[in-house]
Amino acid sequence: MQTLIAGLLVFTVVVSFHEFCHLLAAKWFGVKVKVYSIGFWKRIVWKRFGDTEYRISILPIGGYVRLAGEEGASDKDKGEDKNELPERLFSNKSAWQRFLIAAAGPASNYLLAFTLFAGVYFFHGLPVDNTYIAVAENFPAMNAGLKNEDRIITVNGRAVSSWNQLRVAITEFGGQVLLIEIERDKEFLSLKVKPEFHESAKRWVIGIQPIQKYGNVYNFKESVMNGAKDIYAFTVITIKGIANIILGKISAKENLGGPITVVQMSGSVAKLGFYNFAYWIGIISLSIGFFNFLPWPPLDGGHMAFNLLEIVMGRPLNQEIKIMAFNFGILLLIMLFFFTIYVDLGRLFGF
């Protein structure tokens, strides 16, 4: 239950902030915002301020805004929009205004990630490479007696001082029984662990994850610089990862994760403390922001691309072409969603 709550909290915080910034941008340009909702489906709590209804809905898995005159509106909304002042309709705004309203969401995700990263550096310090571990349930490490916050010192007599050294040692010894020396509460223990072969990852695992430990805190300027560097580094890594998947250099099945993976990891990270969880929310916010910047209808980036084309061409795009592009984009988005679910389930059940 804690894992589920942590996962839902991450999605809700990140997506609600994303949608709230769409709302702010829309209101700035005079567009009527009909609804701002945290969650989906039926509303359970709601309050109207001005001409916007703010609500909490029954499915807490994100959020949305509903704008007057937006594309893809229901027949009911289209009927209501006919009675609205023309200058309050999203569709009547200039291309550059529509571009900025669409860009506000993913840009806010980058801003949130930067704020969280810099805040962790300022209040808590820089992550330090180490071999402290978090233990996954129902895996060899837990079954052998390893616990969260254990520090692994040696693997079959080989000293390890970083997560990469630890991962390499486990992989190189293959399926051999591992004699692992650990430090726990200033005591030293030796435990035997038999790795298991993970089919989807195609490697031997014992079911552990690294725990971030932190060094000295930084001043404001250093925190801002480190936060910006992390934004840049994560963005570059993501671009290279997508490129390598497209080029077939790495497996999509092994390197993509869907909502189940995010929920699982959110639960694990939440157990490691507030600052680890805050940094994790920043990573997810950055991922959602990057994804939404992609020029892929019906994502924000798709809207931005169409509006940018309209600005360059100096005239509206053909509506039929836009509808075809959006329908095709939605189909691809659904396929990607189910593929990530398949990958997540494969990791869970080993297929």
N, C-alpha and C positions, 0 to 999 in steps of 0.2 A: 504493500500500500504506500509506503514511504517513497519507493521508487516511482510509482505512478504519479503521486502528488508532485514530486520534484520535477518530473518530466513535463507535466501539465503547466506547472509554474513557469518553467523556462519558456515554453511556447507562448503562454499567455502574456508574459511580460514583454517579450520581444515583439510579437505580432501586434499587440495592443498599442505599444509605443509607435510602431511603424504606421498603423492606421490613424493614430491620433495626429501624427505629423501630416498625413494626407489631409485630415480635417482642418488643421491650422492653415495649410497652404490654400485649400479651397476657400475657406472663409476670408483669407487675406485678399483673394481676388474676387470676392463677392459672390461666389457660388453657394447656393443653398445646400446645406448638408442635412439631409432628412433624418438619417440614423447614424449613430456611432454605437457599435455593439462590441462588448467583450464577450466572446463566445459566439456560437451559432445556434440556429434553429429557434425554438420558442423562447420568448423573453420571460424571465422570472422576476426581475426587478427593473423598473424603468422610471425615468423622470425627464420631463421636458424643460429645457432651458432655451428661451428664444424660439427659434424655428427648428431646433434639433432635438431629437429624442435620444437620450443617453440610456443605454440598457445593458444589463447583464443577461446573457442567454444561457440555456440549459447545458449546452455542450462547450466546456471550457477549453477549446483547442485552437485558440487564436482570436480573430476578430475581423471586423469589416466596417467600412463606411458606405453609405448610400447617398449618392449625389443626384441632385435634380439635373435631368438632361444627360445622364451618362449613357454610354453605349451599352447595349445588352440589357437594358431595363425591361422589366415585365410590362405587360399590357396595362396593368393597373397603374404602375408608375408613369407610363407614357401618357395615360389619360389625365393623371394629376398634373403632369408637367405642362399640359396645354393651357392650364389656368395660371401658370407661374409667369412672373415677369421675365421677358426674354433675356435681360442682362444677368439673371440669376441662374441661368442654365449653363451647365458645364460645356455642352455642345456649342454654345454661342461664344465661348471665350476664344481668344486668339490662340494660334498654335503654340506660341512660346509660353503662354500662361498654362495651357493644358500640359505642356512639357514639364514645367516646373512643379505643377501639382502632382504629376506622376512620379517625378524624381524625388519629391519630398520624403516618400516612404523609405526607399532603400538608402537614401542619404542619411536619414535619421538612424538607421541601423548601424551605419559606420560611425556616426557621432556617439551612439550609445556604447558601442564596442570600445571606441577610443577613450571615453570617459571612464569606463570600468577598468580597462587596462591601466590607464594612468593612475586611477584611484588606488588600485592594488599596489602599484609601485610606490606611491606616496605614503600610504598608510601601513603597508605590510612588507614591501621589499621585493627583490628580484628572485625568481625561481632558481634554485641551486640543484644541479644534477646530483642524484643520489640513488641509493638502492632501497629506499623505503617502499613498502608495497601495500596495495589494497588487494584483498583476496576475494575472488568471485565464488559465488555459491555453487556447490555440486561439481567442483573441479578438483583435480588431484592435490593442489596446494592446500585447500581447506580440509580435505579428507586426511591429509598427512599431519595436520595440526598447526599449519601456518596461520597467522592472524593479521588483521589490519595493523599498520604501523610497525610491523617487524622490519628490521633492516638486514638484508642479506649481505653476508661478508664474503663467503666463498661458495663455489659450486664445484663439487668433486675436487676440492683442494685448490681450485683456481680462484685467486682473489678478484673480486669485482667491486668497482667503485662508482660505476655509472649505470644508468638503465640500458644503454646500448651494449656495454660489456656483459651485463646479465642476460639480455636477450640472445646475444651471440652464443654465450656459454650453453644455455638451455638448448638452442638449436643444434650446436655442433655435437653435443653428446647424444643426440637422437633420442631413441626410446630407452636408453639406459636408465637404471635407477640412479637418481641424483642424491648425493649426500650434501645437504645444504646446511651451512652454518649460519645462524642468525643471531642478532642481538635484540633482546626484548626486555625492557625495563631494567637495563644495565646488567642483565644476565645473558650468558652465551649458551645457546642450545644447538644441537645437531639433529636434523630431521631427514628422513629418507622420503623422497617423492618420486613416484613413477609417472613420467609424462604420458599424455595421451595424444594421438594423432588427430589433428583437427582437419577434417576433409575439405571444408570450404576454404580455409587458409593455406592448406597444403603444407603444414609444418607441425612440429611437436610443441605442445603447450602444457602449462601446469595451472593456468588460470589466475594470473596475477596482473595487476596494473601498477604503474608508477604513482607515487604520491609526491606532489610538489612540496618541497620545503623552501623556505624563503630566507634570504640573507638580510643585509642592512637596508633600511628604508632610504628613499631618495628625496632630494629637495624638489620643489615644484617644477623647475625647468627640466631637471633630469627625468622626472616622472613623465612630463609631457613628451619629451624626446623618445623615451623608451616606449610609451604608448603608441606614438606615431610609427616607430620602427616595427613594432609588432603588427600593426595594421598593414604595413607594406609587406612584411615577410609572409603573413598569412595569405594575402592577396596573390603574391607571386607564386607561392606553393600551390594554391588552388588552381591558378591558370595553368601551371606546368602539369598538375595532376590531370586536369581535363584534357589537355593536349596529348598527354601520354596515353590516356584511355582511348581517345579518338584514333591515335596512330597505332594502337594495339601494342604499345610497349609495356603496359601494365594491365592487369585484369580489372574490369569494372566490378566484377562480383566480389573481388577481394578488397577493393578500395572505395566502394560506395557504401553509404549507410543511410537508412531511412528513419522514419519516426520511431520505430521500435528500438533501434540502436540508440537514438538520442535519448529516449526515455530511460533505457537501461543505464547509460553512462551518466545521465543526470542524477539518477539515484545513487550511483557509486560516488560521484563527485560531491554530492550534498553531504555525505557522511564525513568528508574530509575537512569540513569547516566553511565558514562564511566566505572567506577570501577566495578559496579555491572555487566555490560555487559562483561567486561574482565573476571571476575570470572566465569560467565556463559559459556563463550567460553571454559574456562578451564575444566568445568564439562563435556561439550559435547565432548571435545577432549579426556578426560579420558575415557568416555563411549565408544567412537569409538575405542580407543586403546585397551581397555579390550576385546571388542567384537572381534576384529581382532586377538587377542592372542589365542582365543579359537581354539582347534584342530579340526576345522570344515572345510573341503573342501567346496568351493574354497577360503575361507578366508586365510589371511596370516598365521594364526595359522595352517591351514590344510597343507599348503606347508611346514611349519616348522616341523610339525609332520612327514611327509613323508621323509623329508631330514634327520631328526634325526634317524628314523628307518634305513635309508640307511647307516648312519654312524655306528650305532650299529651292523647291520648285515654284513657290509663290502661288500655289493653288491647292485646293483640297484633293486628296487622293480618291481614286475610284472606290466607291463604297463596296461594290461587289468583290473587288480584290481584297479589301480589308477584311470582309466577312469570311472569305475563303481562307485567308491567312490565319485569322483567329480560330476558326474551326479546326484547321490542321494543327495549329499550336496546342489547342486544348486536347486533341487526340494524342499528340506526343507527350503532353504533360501527364495524362492519365496513364499512358504506357510506362512512363518513367516512374510514376508513383507505385504502380503494381510491381515493377521490377525491383524497386528498393524494398518493398514489403517481402518479395520472394527472397532477396538477399538476406534480409534480417531474419526471416524464418529459417533460412539455411544455416545461419550462424547459431541459431538457437537449437536446432534439431539435427545439425550435422549432415545436411544433404547438399 
